Amino acid sequence: MAQLKVTLVKSLIGAKKDQIATAQSLGLRKVGDVSVQPENAATSGKVAKIIHLVEVSKA
């Protein structure tokens, strides 16, 4: 199964509470944190919600 590498590139300060919760559910807490997630519908939805805060690439 394909994997996505998600990197938090912008701070969560000033983000909405639901966006912060989404980032934390992906394992992203501080700028520079990297998380490898399976490429599926749930992960795609989470990434879409915070796409302005993260950078996504194939792992």
Stockholm file with secondary structure:
# STOCKHOLM 1.0

chainA/1-59         MAQLKVTLVKSLIGAKKDQIATAQSLGLRKVGDVSVQPENAATSGKVAKIIHLVEVSKA
#=GR chainA/1-59 SS CCEEEEEECSCCTTCCHHHHHHHHHTTCCSTTCEEEEECSHHHHHHHHHTTTTEEEEEC
#=GC SS_cons        CCEEEEEECSCCTTCCHHHHHHHHHTTCCSTTCEEEEECSHHHHHHHHHTTTTEEEEEC
//
